[in-house]
């Protein structure tokens, strides 16, 4: 135990100490739970002694892990693209995927850096990034209908590899219960099986077709990205850059046995050739990390150079490769790769120490050497040496946009935070993860720009949910004099009567992210925040519009109710709110004014008078006798648009029964006047 404590002190000052310490702290409970589960697993694990079986199982498990990571990044990229391209976002993400942007990526930033280097390398100095160029925006809008649904590519890979893993373990004599514990930690019924004869994954209740295991459904060939011209860093050549990276990496000793590890296209693009690595997943991953590092360095160094800030940036040593006439691709790539190798060599030594600690720690828990008191002491020691970082959802000791996206998933209940994640992400300490924490995390990333804005912390924001019947929209309105930096609310509705569609900003802002999820049928949760520390803009107090579709008939109506409202103000704290209109009527609206014949007619003792209003307004509905005298006023009020009906019981304004005979009923509004007759019989 003393040795572990001493090692933690040493680890705190190592190059990867923060990452290692955060990892250790976050994994303590996990290791203990794994030790407990180990006792429950099938004793048939002992039959996995054949090294080939073990290696094959490891390869498939690695494939599952990589595909799961890329699926997560794909989902994050889709939210990012939707915030920039609206309905064209799915098309853009699919095009990025086909261009290789997700191959080997570990974070969303890797994908965006790859895309920036591929599509925006030739933009002139000081230009907006590629995704803000008019050609790209128009292109995305023109092709928004080509992709109908998000790709299932990664889920197909995961399902296939799980099936293959099941087949491998099954041949080693391991049953379903153990397989489930191996892949998920909990027993469950597999939805697919590995068909040994067909060599591929199939549904549990089906026979496998005879097609090959590599057959995945890919979208049709999509239109190419529009060319932005040869307009970037003077003399920069994507082809020369890619070829130099290929040359240098191929010369590194650790990759000497890999032939054709990169695929180059005629446009200067370069992707990793996964087939060249065979089953060596560790080298495949390390090459992806190295390529990602060089691409990221290029993007950040280029931005620093174009903005005149490279001398004072971490990339000052790369200034020598930028000049007004030509860009030195060879020198840049050589230095970037040498820097990466130097850093990773130092890290590798620390990782060896960390792995020894992890192995010893796992063995100690499994053997019962460390009791609960020892675990508690170790946890306290880790807390002391590695204090947690507010807003750090992934335990890497810094707050980035990936942490913000993780918290958004927590709020939308698409993921559940661990106890440590909850502690880190509850930035304002109100024992709840909400939009205020998102805004405060953005402040941490961008240096608290929103906190210097003057505002009245005690001011009340008045909330309204209104229906625009003509446009079939709900509008989310806030009457508030200070900046609003984050919005969170839920809409509750009857899903059999109303279809609520994705919300959008009244004023489009590129930096504002809108995320939403249907928690369950009839409950839509919505969240919006400016990811660069600014505030959300409004038009006449309207912040969002929400398209709706009413599925009832013309005589029915329904309501959409607003609940769970949280607004984040200028300093990230929650704003006091009052809901003035938290329920909005939804119904069919007629296309024109109309007054219908009463029914029944003749009538006794009562009749129904129906009329249609395409817009709101004051409506007067009255009954007249044959002499033109008004005997009864049925309505003289402001009425909403819709199909209306009023019952007349055959009495006058003083409550007396009228005589048998002919009567007239007349409707009048600012835009419409009509009269019809009816017969009352005693």
ZAZAFI-238247 format. One line per field, with one value per residue (C-alpha): residue number from 1; residue in three letters; x, y, z. Coordinates in nm, 2 decimals. Layout:
REM residues N
n c(NUM|...)
res c(ala|...)
c1 c(X|...)
c2 c(Y|...)
c3 c(Z|...)
//
This chain:
REM residues 682
n c(1|2|3|4|5|6|7|8|9|10|11|12|13|14|15|16|17|18|19|20|21|22|23|24|25|26|27|28|29|30|31|32|33|34|35|36|37|38|39|40|41|42|43|44|45|46|47|48|49|50|51|52|53|54|55|56|57|58|59|60|61|62|63|64|65|66|67|68|69|70|71|72|73|74|75|76|77|78|79|80|81|82|83|84|85|86|87|88|89|90|91|92|93|94|95|96|97|98|99|100|101|102|103|104|105|106|107|108|109|110|111|112|113|114|115|116|117|118|119|120|121|122|123|124|125|126|127|128|129|130|131|132|133|134|135|136|137|138|139|140|141|142|143|144|145|146|147|148|149|150|151|152|153|154|155|156|157|158|159|160|161|162|163|164|165|166|167|168|169|170|171|172|173|174|175|176|177|178|179|180|181|182|183|184|185|186|187|188|189|190|191|192|193|194|195|196|197|198|199|200|201|202|203|204|205|206|207|208|209|210|211|212|213|214|215|216|217|218|219|220|221|222|223|224|225|226|227|228|229|230|231|232|233|234|235|236|237|238|239|240|241|242|243|244|245|246|247|248|249|250|251|252|253|254|255|256|257|258|259|260|261|262|263|264|265|266|267|268|269|270|271|272|273|274|275|276|277|278|279|280|281|282|283|284|285|286|287|288|289|290|291|292|293|294|295|296|297|298|299|300|301|302|303|304|305|306|307|308|309|310|311|312|313|314|315|316|317|318|319|320|321|322|323|324|325|326|327|328|329|330|331|332|333|334|335|336|337|338|339|340|341|342|343|344|345|346|347|348|349|350|351|352|353|354|355|356|357|358|359|360|361|362|363|364|365|366|367|368|369|370|371|372|373|374|375|376|377|378|379|380|381|382|383|384|385|386|387|388|389|390|391|392|393|394|395|396|397|398|399|400|401|402|403|404|405|406|407|408|409|410|411|412|413|414|415|416|417|418|419|420|421|422|423|424|425|426|427|428|429|430|431|432|433|434|435|436|437|438|439|440|441|442|443|444|445|446|447|448|449|450|451|452|453|454|455|456|457|458|459|460|461|462|463|464|465|466|467|468|469|470|471|472|473|474|475|476|477|478|479|480|481|482|483|484|485|486|487|488|489|490|491|492|493|494|495|496|497|498|499|500|501|502|503|504|505|506|507|508|509|510|511|512|513|514|515|516|517|518|519|520|521|522|523|524|525|526|527|528|529|530|531|532|533|534|535|536|537|538|539|540|541|542|543|544|545|546|547|548|549|550|551|552|553|554|555|556|557|558|559|560|561|562|563|564|565|566|567|568|569|570|571|572|573|574|575|576|577|578|579|580|581|582|583|584|585|586|587|588|589|590|591|592|593|594|595|596|597|598|599|600|601|602|603|604|605|606|607|608|609|610|611|612|613|614|615|616|617|618|619|620|621|622|623|624|625|626|627|628|629|630|631|632|633|634|635|636|637|638|639|640|641|642|643|644|645|646|647|648|649|650|651|652|653|654|655|656|657|658|659|660|661|662|663|664|665|666|667|668|669|670|671|672|673|674|675|676|677|678|679|680|681|682)
res c(unk|unk|unk|unk|unk|unk|unk|unk|unk|unk|unk|unk|unk|unk|unk|unk|unk|unk|unk|unk|unk|unk|unk|unk|unk|unk|unk|unk|unk|unk|unk|unk|unk|unk|unk|unk|unk|unk|unk|unk|unk|unk|unk|unk|unk|unk|unk|unk|unk|unk|unk|unk|unk|unk|unk|unk|unk|unk|unk|unk|unk|unk|unk|unk|unk|unk|unk|unk|unk|unk|unk|unk|unk|unk|unk|unk|unk|unk|unk|unk|unk|unk|unk|unk|unk|unk|unk|unk|unk|unk|unk|unk|unk|unk|unk|unk|unk|unk|unk|unk|unk|unk|unk|unk|unk|unk|unk|unk|unk|unk|unk|unk|unk|unk|unk|unk|unk|unk|unk|unk|unk|unk|unk|unk|unk|unk|unk|unk|unk|unk|unk|unk|unk|unk|unk|unk|unk|unk|unk|unk|unk|unk|unk|unk|unk|unk|unk|unk|unk|unk|unk|unk|unk|unk|unk|unk|unk|unk|unk|unk|unk|unk|unk|unk|unk|unk|unk|unk|unk|unk|unk|unk|unk|unk|unk|unk|unk|unk|unk|unk|unk|unk|unk|unk|unk|unk|unk|unk|unk|unk|unk|unk|unk|unk|unk|unk|unk|unk|unk|unk|unk|unk|unk|unk|unk|unk|unk|unk|unk|unk|unk|unk|unk|unk|unk|unk|unk|unk|unk|unk|unk|unk|unk|unk|unk|unk|unk|unk|unk|unk|unk|unk|unk|unk|unk|unk|unk|unk|unk|unk|unk|unk|unk|unk|unk|unk|unk|unk|unk|unk|unk|unk|unk|unk|unk|unk|unk|unk|unk|unk|unk|unk|unk|unk|unk|unk|unk|unk|unk|unk|unk|unk|unk|unk|unk|unk|unk|unk|unk|unk|unk|unk|unk|unk|unk|unk|unk|unk|unk|unk|unk|unk|unk|unk|unk|unk|unk|unk|unk|unk|unk|unk|unk|unk|unk|unk|unk|unk|unk|unk|unk|unk|unk|unk|unk|unk|unk|unk|unk|unk|unk|unk|unk|unk|unk|unk|unk|unk|unk|unk|unk|unk|unk|unk|unk|unk|unk|unk|unk|unk|unk|unk|unk|unk|unk|unk|unk|unk|unk|unk|unk|unk|unk|unk|unk|unk|unk|unk|unk|unk|unk|unk|unk|unk|unk|unk|unk|unk|unk|unk|unk|unk|unk|unk|unk|unk|unk|unk|unk|unk|unk|unk|unk|unk|unk|unk|unk|unk|unk|unk|unk|unk|unk|unk|unk|unk|unk|unk|unk|unk|unk|unk|unk|unk|unk|unk|unk|unk|unk|unk|unk|unk|unk|unk|unk|unk|unk|unk|unk|unk|unk|unk|unk|unk|unk|unk|unk|unk|unk|unk|unk|unk|unk|unk|unk|unk|unk|unk|unk|unk|unk|unk|unk|unk|unk|unk|unk|unk|unk|unk|unk|unk|unk|unk|unk|unk|unk|unk|unk|unk|unk|unk|unk|unk|unk|unk|unk|unk|unk|unk|unk|unk|unk|unk|unk|unk|unk|unk|unk|unk|unk|unk|unk|unk|unk|unk|unk|unk|unk|unk|unk|unk|unk|unk|unk|unk|unk|unk|unk|unk|unk|unk|unk|unk|unk|unk|unk|unk|unk|unk|unk|unk|unk|unk|unk|unk|unk|unk|unk|unk|unk|unk|unk|unk|unk|unk|unk|unk|unk|unk|unk|unk|unk|unk|unk|unk|unk|unk|unk|unk|unk|unk|unk|unk|unk|unk|unk|unk|unk|unk|unk|unk|unk|unk|unk|unk|unk|unk|unk|unk|unk|unk|unk|unk|unk|unk|unk|unk|unk|unk|unk|unk|unk|unk|unk|unk|unk|unk|unk|unk|unk|unk|unk|unk|unk|unk|unk|unk|unk|unk|unk|unk|unk|unk|unk|unk|unk|unk|unk|unk|unk|unk|unk|unk|unk|unk|unk|unk|unk|unk|unk|unk|unk|unk|unk|unk|unk|unk|unk|unk|unk|unk|unk|unk|unk|unk|unk|unk|unk|unk|unk|unk|unk|unk|unk|unk|unk|unk|unk|unk|unk|unk|unk|unk|unk|unk|unk|unk|unk|unk|unk|unk|unk|unk|unk|unk|unk|unk|unk|unk|unk|unk|unk|unk|unk|unk|unk|unk|unk|unk|unk|unk|unk|unk|unk|unk|unk|unk|unk|unk|unk|unk)
c1 c(0.00|0.28|0.44|0.12|0.10|0.46|0.41|0.11|0.33|0.58|0.31|0.18|0.49|0.52|0.45|0.13|0.06|-0.27|-0.41|-0.29|-0.41|-0.75|-0.78|-0.68|-0.93|-1.21|-1.14|-1.12|-1.48|-1.47|-1.18|-1.35|-1.67|-1.47|-1.31|-1.66|-1.79|-1.49|-1.61|-1.94|-1.81|-1.82|-1.54|-1.51|-1.28|-1.01|-1.05|-0.93|-0.57|-0.50|-0.31|-0.47|-0.82|-0.71|-0.55|-0.86|-1.09|-0.87|-0.88|-1.26|-1.28|-1.05|-1.27|-1.58|-1.40|-1.29|-1.62|-1.80|-1.56|-1.62|-2.00|-1.99|-1.78|-2.02|-2.31|-2.13|-2.03|-2.39|-2.50|-2.22|-2.32|-2.69|-2.60|-2.41|-2.60|-2.95|-3.12|-2.81|-2.60|-2.66|-2.54|-2.23|-2.14|-2.19|-1.96|-1.70|-1.73|-1.67|-1.37|-1.21|-1.25|-1.36|-1.10|-0.89|-1.03|-1.03|-1.22|-1.45|-1.16|-0.97|-1.25|-1.28|-0.91|-0.89|-1.18|-1.03|-0.70|-0.88|-1.14|-1.01|-0.63|-0.65|-0.85|-0.68|-0.54|-0.81|-1.09|-1.39|-1.34|-1.46|-1.79|-1.89|-1.81|-2.12|-2.03|-2.03|-2.35|-2.54|-2.40|-2.52|-2.87|-2.90|-2.81|-2.99|-3.24|-2.98|-2.92|-3.24|-3.11|-2.78|-2.54|-2.56|-2.20|-2.05|-2.33|-2.30|-1.93|-2.00|-2.28|-2.06|-1.76|-1.97|-2.10|-1.75|-1.64|-1.93|-1.83|-1.47|-1.56|-1.82|-1.57|-1.35|-1.63|-1.76|-2.14|-2.37|-2.36|-1.99|-1.99|-2.24|-2.03|-1.72|-1.88|-2.11|-2.06|-2.43|-2.62|-2.86|-3.02|-2.81|-3.00|-2.76|-2.55|-2.23|-2.30|-1.99|-2.07|-2.16|-1.88|-2.08|-2.33|-2.70|-3.02|-3.07|-3.38|-3.26|-3.04|-2.75|-2.75|-2.44|-2.30|-1.96|-1.90|-1.76|-2.09|-2.21|-2.47|-2.31|-2.49|-2.49|-2.19|-2.25|-2.16|-1.80|-1.73|-1.73|-1.38|-1.28|-0.99|-0.62|-0.64|-0.47|-0.12|0.09|0.24|0.08|0.03|-0.20|-0.04|0.32|0.21|0.04|0.33|0.59|0.39|0.37|0.74|0.84|0.61|0.71|1.07|1.00|1.14|0.82|0.63|0.91|0.70|0.38|0.35|0.11|-0.02|-0.17|-0.40|-0.34|-0.59|-0.55|-0.68|-0.41|-0.63|-0.47|-0.65|-0.51|-0.52|-0.66|-0.61|-0.23|-0.22|-0.40|-0.46|-0.21|-0.46|-0.20|0.01|-0.31|-0.41|-0.07|-0.04|-0.39|-0.28|0.04|-0.14|-0.40|-0.13|0.04|-0.29|-0.39|-0.05|-0.09|-0.43|-0.34|-0.01|-0.17|-0.44|-0.17|0.03|-0.26|-0.37|-0.02|0.00|0.24|0.54|0.36|0.19|0.31|0.38|0.65|0.90|0.69|0.70|1.01|0.80|0.55|0.65|0.48|0.60|0.61|0.52|0.78|0.57|0.88|1.03|0.69|0.61|0.96|0.95|0.59|0.66|0.99|0.81|0.55|0.80|1.00|0.69|0.56|0.89|0.88|0.51|0.58|0.81|0.55|0.28|0.49|0.50|0.13|0.05|0.26|0.06|-0.27|-0.18|-0.06|-0.37|-0.61|-0.44|-0.45|-0.83|-0.89|-0.70|-0.87|-0.54|-0.69|-1.00|-1.26|-1.05|-0.74|-0.96|-1.09|-0.73|-0.61|-0.91|-0.83|-0.47|-0.57|-0.81|-0.52|-0.27|-0.51|-0.78|-1.07|-1.13|-1.48|-1.63|-1.40|-1.63|-1.37|-1.10|-0.83|-0.78|-0.90|-1.23|-1.29|-1.59|-1.60|-1.68|-1.96|-2.11|-2.09|-2.28|-2.54|-2.59|-2.63|-2.90|-3.09|-3.06|-2.89|-2.61|-2.59|-2.30|-2.10|-2.07|-1.73|-1.86|-2.16|-1.93|-1.71|-2.00|-2.21|-2.01|-2.24|-2.28|-2.66|-2.67|-2.81|-2.66|-2.84|-2.79|-2.62|-2.34|-2.30|-2.26|-2.01|-1.81|-1.80|-1.68|-1.40|-1.30|-1.32|-1.20|-1.53|-1.62|-1.98|-1.91|-1.81|-2.14|-2.35|-2.68|-2.93|-2.90|-3.24|-3.43|-3.72|-3.76|-4.12|-4.18|-4.45|-4.53|-4.74|-4.91|-4.87|-5.18|-5.11|-4.76|-4.83|-4.55|-4.50|-4.28|-4.07|-4.06|-3.86|-3.92|-3.59|-3.36|-3.02|-2.84|-2.96|-2.67|-2.85|-3.20|-3.34|-3.71|-3.94|-4.25|-4.53|-4.80|-5.04|-4.84|-5.16|-5.28|-4.97|-4.64|-4.37|-4.08|-3.72|-3.69|-3.47|-3.35|-3.55|-3.21|-2.96|-2.63|-2.35|-2.20|-2.53|-2.60|-2.95|-2.99|-3.31|-3.43|-3.77|-3.73|-4.05|-4.35|-4.50|-4.20|-3.94|-3.64|-3.47|-3.14|-2.95|-2.63|-2.37|-2.05|-1.82|-1.94|-2.18|-2.55|-2.85|-3.03|-3.40|-3.65|-3.92|-3.85|-3.89|-3.59|-3.71|-3.97|-4.10|-4.30|-4.60|-4.84|-5.19|-5.33|-5.69|-6.00|-6.14|-6.35|-6.08|-5.80|-5.50|-5.24|-4.86|-4.74|-4.41|-4.22|-3.87|-3.77|-3.41|-3.23|-2.87|-2.78|-2.47|-2.26|-2.38|-2.62|-2.98|-3.23|-3.55|-3.84|-4.22|-4.43|-4.71|-4.82|-4.70|-4.97|-5.05|-5.36|-5.31|-5.58|-5.68|-5.73|-5.97|-5.86|-6.15|-6.43|-6.76|-7.10|-7.27|-7.64|-7.76|-7.85|-8.11|-8.33|-8.62|-8.54|-8.69|-8.57|-8.21|-7.98|-7.61|-7.45|-7.11|-6.87|-6.50|-6.24|-5.90|-5.76|-5.82|-6.04|-6.35|-6.66|-7.02|-7.29|-7.65|-8.01|-8.27|-8.65|-8.83|-8.86|-8.48|-8.48|-8.18|-8.33|-8.02|-7.64|-7.46|-7.10|-6.92|-6.57|-6.22|-6.20|-5.90|-5.88|-6.05|-6.38|-6.63|-6.98|-7.23|-7.57|-7.88|-8.15|-8.44|-8.44|-8.39|-8.15|-8.38|-8.42|-8.78|-8.87|-8.92|-9.23|-9.25|-9.14|-8.85|-8.53|-8.20|-7.85|-7.57|-7.20|-6.97|-6.59|-6.35|-6.30|-6.63|-7.01|-7.28|-7.64|-7.86|-8.22|-8.36|-8.70|-8.80|-9.10|-9.29)
c2 c(0.00|0.24|0.17|0.26|0.59|0.67|0.59|0.83|1.11|1.04|1.01|1.35|1.52|1.28|1.39|1.19|1.22|1.42|1.17|0.87|1.00|1.10|0.76|0.58|0.77|0.72|0.34|0.24|0.15|-0.01|-0.24|-0.34|-0.43|-0.62|-0.83|-0.91|-1.00|-1.22|-1.45|-1.50|-1.57|-1.92|-2.14|-2.23|-1.93|-2.17|-2.33|-2.02|-2.13|-2.14|-1.83|-1.80|-1.79|-1.53|-1.31|-1.34|-1.25|-0.95|-0.83|-0.84|-0.67|-0.39|-0.36|-0.32|-0.05|0.14|0.13|0.24|0.54|0.63|0.59|0.84|1.08|1.04|1.13|1.44|1.55|1.51|1.75|1.99|1.97|2.03|2.35|2.48|2.33|2.26|1.99|1.95|1.85|1.48|1.50|1.68|1.43|1.14|1.31|1.37|1.00|0.88|1.11|0.92|1.19|0.94|0.67|0.63|0.95|0.96|1.28|1.52|1.76|1.50|1.49|1.87|1.91|1.65|1.81|2.16|2.04|1.86|2.12|2.44|2.42|2.65|2.93|3.27|3.43|3.56|3.36|3.21|2.83|2.60|2.52|2.89|2.94|3.02|2.76|2.49|2.61|2.62|2.28|2.13|2.28|2.16|1.80|1.78|1.52|1.27|1.10|0.99|0.86|0.85|0.58|0.24|0.16|0.15|-0.04|-0.30|-0.34|-0.37|-0.63|-0.82|-0.83|-0.93|-1.21|-1.32|-1.29|-1.51|-1.77|-1.76|-1.80|-2.07|-2.28|-2.25|-2.40|-2.08|-2.04|-1.75|-1.63|-1.59|-1.43|-1.17|-1.09|-1.07|-0.82|-0.61|-0.71|-0.81|-1.12|-1.05|-1.23|-1.18|-1.03|-1.19|-1.50|-1.59|-1.84|-2.05|-2.20|-1.87|-1.69|-1.38|-1.23|-1.32|-1.26|-1.51|-1.66|-1.66|-1.86|-1.66|-1.57|-1.68|-1.33|-1.24|-1.09|-0.77|-0.68|-0.36|-0.11|0.21|0.52|0.60|0.80|1.15|1.47|1.60|1.90|2.22|2.34|2.65|2.72|2.74|3.02|2.93|2.95|3.06|2.75|2.50|2.16|1.91|1.64|1.72|1.74|1.40|1.24|1.37|1.23|0.90|0.90|0.99|0.75|0.47|0.52|0.49|0.16|0.06|0.06|-0.10|-0.41|-0.23|-0.20|0.06|0.20|0.51|0.56|0.88|1.03|1.27|1.56|1.54|1.34|1.07|0.80|0.50|0.17|-0.05|-0.37|-0.31|-0.36|-0.70|-0.79|-0.55|-0.31|-0.14|-0.02|0.09|0.29|0.45|0.55|0.71|0.90|1.02|1.14|1.31|1.49|1.62|1.73|1.91|2.08|2.20|2.34|2.52|2.65|2.78|2.96|3.12|3.22|3.37|3.57|3.70|3.53|3.24|3.40|3.40|3.06|2.71|2.67|2.94|2.69|2.62|2.98|2.89|2.68|2.96|3.24|3.46|3.26|2.90|2.66|2.40|2.08|1.86|2.06|2.10|1.73|1.63|1.86|1.77|1.39|1.43|1.63|1.36|1.08|1.27|1.33|0.98|0.82|1.01|0.91|0.55|0.52|0.66|0.44|0.13|0.24|0.31|-0.03|-0.20|0.00|-0.09|-0.46|-0.47|-0.28|-0.51|-0.82|-0.67|-0.61|-0.95|-1.13|-0.93|-0.78|-0.43|-0.39|-0.11|0.10|0.07|0.17|0.47|0.58|0.54|0.74|1.02|1.02|1.04|1.33|1.51|1.46|1.49|1.74|1.72|1.98|2.14|2.06|1.77|1.50|1.26|1.29|1.44|1.73|1.99|2.13|2.11|2.10|1.72|1.77|2.01|1.76|1.49|1.71|1.78|1.40|1.38|1.66|1.50|1.17|1.00|0.89|0.85|1.02|0.82|0.96|1.12|1.26|1.41|1.58|1.73|1.84|2.00|2.32|2.55|2.30|2.30|1.91|1.90|1.89|2.15|2.43|2.65|2.40|2.40|2.78|2.78|2.51|2.73|3.02|2.79|2.71|3.07|3.25|3.36|3.62|3.62|3.71|4.07|4.17|4.40|4.25|4.25|3.91|3.96|4.04|3.80|3.65|3.60|3.30|3.24|2.95|3.08|2.92|3.07|2.90|3.03|2.88|2.58|2.68|2.72|3.01|3.01|3.37|3.53|3.88|3.97|4.27|4.09|3.83|3.47|3.23|2.90|2.76|2.43|2.31|2.02|2.01|1.77|1.67|1.40|1.21|1.06|1.42|1.63|1.57|1.81|1.86|1.97|2.33|2.60|2.95|3.25|3.41|3.16|3.17|2.95|2.91|2.82|2.45|2.32|1.96|1.78|1.43|1.26|1.12|0.92|0.95|1.29|1.45|1.64|1.79|2.09|2.25|2.54|2.72|2.94|2.72|3.02|3.21|3.46|3.50|3.37|3.63|3.69|3.85|4.05|3.83|3.51|3.27|2.95|2.83|2.47|2.33|2.12|1.90|1.85|1.50|1.54|1.64|1.99|1.97|1.84|2.03|1.95|2.13|2.15|2.22|2.39|2.24|2.22|2.57|2.67|2.98|3.06|3.42|3.63|3.48|3.13|3.12|3.03|3.31|3.35|3.27|3.31|3.12|3.35|3.11|2.76|2.58|2.64|2.52|2.32|2.25|2.26|2.61|2.68|2.85|3.09|3.25|3.07|3.06|2.72|2.63|2.55|2.20|2.07|2.30|2.33|2.28|2.25|2.32|2.40|2.41|2.43|2.72|2.65|2.90|2.90|3.16|3.15|3.42|3.56|3.86|4.00|3.80|3.91|3.64|3.75|3.63|3.86|3.83|3.90|4.27|4.30|4.33|4.17|3.93|3.74|3.80|3.46|3.60|3.93|3.83|3.78|3.43|3.22|3.08|2.75|2.57|2.69|2.59|2.77|2.63|2.85|2.72|2.92|3.19|3.57|3.79|3.79|3.41|3.39|3.13|3.29|3.23|2.99|3.14|3.24|3.39|3.51|3.45|3.69|3.68|3.98|4.04|4.29|4.08|3.89|3.93|3.67|3.60|3.29|3.20|2.92|2.80|2.75|2.52|2.46)
c3 c(0.00|0.08|-0.25|-0.43|-0.24|-0.32|-0.69|-0.70|-0.57|-0.84|-1.11|-1.03|-1.18|-1.48|-1.85|-1.85|-1.47|-1.50|-1.75|-1.56|-1.22|-1.36|-1.52|-1.20|-0.99|-1.24|-1.27|-0.90|-0.87|-1.21|-1.12|-0.80|-0.99|-1.25|-0.98|-0.84|-1.19|-1.25|-0.97|-1.14|-1.49|-1.65|-1.53|-1.90|-1.94|-1.85|-2.19|-2.37|-2.37|-2.74|-2.84|-3.18|-3.03|-2.78|-3.05|-3.27|-2.98|-2.90|-3.26|-3.27|-2.94|-3.07|-3.38|-3.16|-2.95|-3.25|-3.43|-3.10|-3.08|-3.44|-3.40|-3.10|-3.30|-3.60|-3.38|-3.24|-3.59|-3.70|-3.43|-3.53|-3.90|-3.82|-3.64|-3.94|-4.24|-4.10|-4.31|-4.52|-4.22|-4.26|-4.63|-4.53|-4.25|-4.49|-4.74|-4.47|-4.37|-4.73|-4.75|-4.46|-4.19|-3.93|-4.00|-3.69|-3.53|-3.15|-3.10|-3.29|-3.31|-3.52|-3.77|-3.80|-3.83|-4.11|-4.29|-4.25|-4.40|-4.68|-4.78|-4.65|-4.71|-5.01|-4.86|-4.85|-4.54|-4.30|-4.47|-4.29|-4.24|-4.52|-4.36|-4.36|-4.73|-4.94|-5.20|-4.93|-4.77|-5.10|-5.20|-4.88|-4.92|-5.28|-5.19|-4.85|-4.98|-5.11|-4.77|-4.60|-4.27|-4.06|-4.16|-3.99|-4.11|-3.76|-3.60|-3.88|-3.80|-3.43|-3.49|-3.73|-3.49|-3.19|-3.40|-3.50|-3.14|-3.04|-3.29|-3.17|-2.81|-2.89|-3.06|-2.76|-2.55|-2.39|-2.34|-2.40|-2.04|-2.04|-2.39|-2.27|-1.96|-2.19|-2.42|-2.20|-1.83|-1.79|-1.91|-2.19|-2.49|-2.80|-3.09|-3.34|-3.38|-3.57|-3.84|-3.87|-4.20|-4.36|-4.18|-4.09|-3.85|-3.89|-3.70|-3.42|-3.58|-3.94|-4.17|-4.31|-4.68|-4.88|-4.93|-4.79|-4.44|-4.59|-4.75|-4.59|-4.72|-4.83|-4.96|-5.33|-5.47|-5.34|-5.53|-5.47|-5.25|-5.45|-5.52|-5.33|-5.57|-5.52|-5.27|-4.94|-4.80|-5.10|-5.26|-5.03|-5.20|-5.04|-5.26|-5.16|-4.79|-4.81|-5.00|-4.75|-4.46|-4.64|-4.70|-4.34|-4.16|-4.39|-4.29|-3.91|-3.78|-3.61|-3.95|-4.17|-4.22|-4.33|-4.71|-4.86|-4.53|-4.70|-5.00|-5.20|-5.44|-5.72|-5.52|-5.25|-5.00|-4.80|-4.60|-4.40|-4.58|-4.30|-4.51|-4.50|-4.13|-4.12|-3.76|-3.61|-3.46|-3.23|-3.53|-3.71|-3.41|-3.36|-3.73|-3.70|-3.39|-3.57|-3.88|-3.66|-3.47|-3.79|-3.94|-3.62|-3.59|-3.95|-3.89|-3.57|-3.69|-4.01|-3.82|-3.59|-3.89|-4.09|-3.79|-3.71|-3.38|-3.45|-3.28|-2.94|-2.99|-2.91|-3.29|-3.31|-3.42|-3.73|-3.85|-4.06|-4.30|-4.38|-4.62|-4.88|-5.18|-5.09|-4.81|-4.71|-4.68|-4.64|-4.35|-4.18|-4.19|-4.07|-3.77|-3.67|-3.68|-3.49|-3.22|-3.20|-3.17|-2.90|-2.69|-2.73|-2.63|-2.30|-2.25|-2.34|-2.04|-1.81|-1.96|-1.88|-1.52|-1.52|-1.67|-1.39|-1.13|-1.30|-1.31|-0.95|-0.84|-1.03|-0.89|-0.53|-0.56|-0.72|-0.45|-0.17|-0.05|-0.04|0.18|0.17|0.40|0.18|-0.13|0.06|0.16|-0.20|-0.33|-0.09|-0.20|-0.57|-0.48|-0.31|-0.59|-0.88|-0.78|-1.02|-1.29|-1.30|-1.64|-1.72|-1.83|-1.98|-1.70|-1.92|-1.68|-1.93|-2.05|-2.43|-2.66|-2.62|-2.26|-2.35|-2.59|-2.32|-2.08|-2.35|-2.38|-2.00|-2.00|-2.29|-2.11|-2.40|-2.16|-1.78|-1.59|-1.34|-0.99|-1.07|-1.40|-1.22|-0.97|-1.24|-1.46|-1.19|-1.24|-1.04|-0.76|-0.76|-0.75|-1.11|-1.45|-1.67|-1.92|-1.66|-1.64|-2.02|-2.03|-1.74|-1.92|-2.23|-2.01|-1.89|-2.25|-2.38|-2.07|-1.92|-2.20|-2.10|-1.74|-1.81|-1.96|-1.74|-1.63|-1.34|-1.17|-1.00|-1.32|-1.40|-1.75|-1.87|-2.09|-2.35|-2.58|-2.86|-3.16|-3.51|-3.67|-4.02|-4.03|-3.81|-3.57|-3.20|-3.09|-2.78|-2.65|-2.37|-2.24|-2.07|-2.09|-2.04|-2.25|-2.26|-2.32|-2.28|-2.31|-2.18|-2.18|-2.24|-2.46|-2.35|-2.60|-2.71|-2.98|-3.13|-3.20|-3.25|-3.43|-3.29|-3.53|-3.47|-3.34|-3.50|-3.41|-3.51|-3.60|-3.74|-3.56|-3.67|-3.32|-3.15|-3.11|-3.08|-2.95|-2.88|-2.80|-2.76|-2.41|-2.46|-2.68|-2.61|-2.44|-2.64|-2.46|-2.62|-2.54|-2.70|-2.62|-2.79|-2.81|-2.83|-2.53|-2.69|-2.64|-2.83|-3.04|-3.07|-3.30|-3.11|-2.81|-3.02|-2.98|-3.14|-3.38|-3.36|-3.65|-3.56|-3.74|-3.61|-3.68|-3.55|-3.73|-3.78|-3.47|-3.23|-3.06|-2.85|-2.64|-2.62|-2.27|-2.17|-1.87|-1.71|-1.83|-1.74|-1.88|-1.84|-1.81|-1.88|-1.60|-1.66|-1.36|-1.39|-1.45|-1.25|-1.48|-1.48|-1.74|-1.87|-2.14|-2.08|-2.28|-2.65|-2.84|-3.15|-3.41|-3.77|-3.91|-4.20|-4.51|-4.53|-4.33|-4.34|-4.17|-4.20|-4.19|-3.84|-3.75|-3.69|-3.89|-3.82|-3.46|-3.11|-2.84|-2.96|-3.26|-3.33|-3.54|-3.69|-3.83|-3.95|-3.86|-4.04|-3.81|-3.46|-3.40|-3.24|-3.34|-3.30|-3.35|-3.30|-3.36|-3.53|-3.58|-3.90|-3.82|-3.79|-3.42|-3.23|-2.98|-2.86|-2.86|-2.87|-2.89|-2.87|-2.78|-2.92|-3.06|-3.18|-3.54|-3.59|-3.64|-3.39|-3.28|-3.05|-2.93|-2.93|-2.70|-2.85|-2.58|-2.60|-2.40|-2.09|-2.10|-2.24|-2.50|-2.84|-3.05|-3.34|-3.67|-3.89|-3.74|-3.88|-3.74|-3.84|-3.79|-3.82|-3.77|-3.91|-4.22|-4.27|-4.25|-4.33|-4.25|-4.27|-4.17|-3.96|-3.84|-3.48|-3.41|-3.08)
//
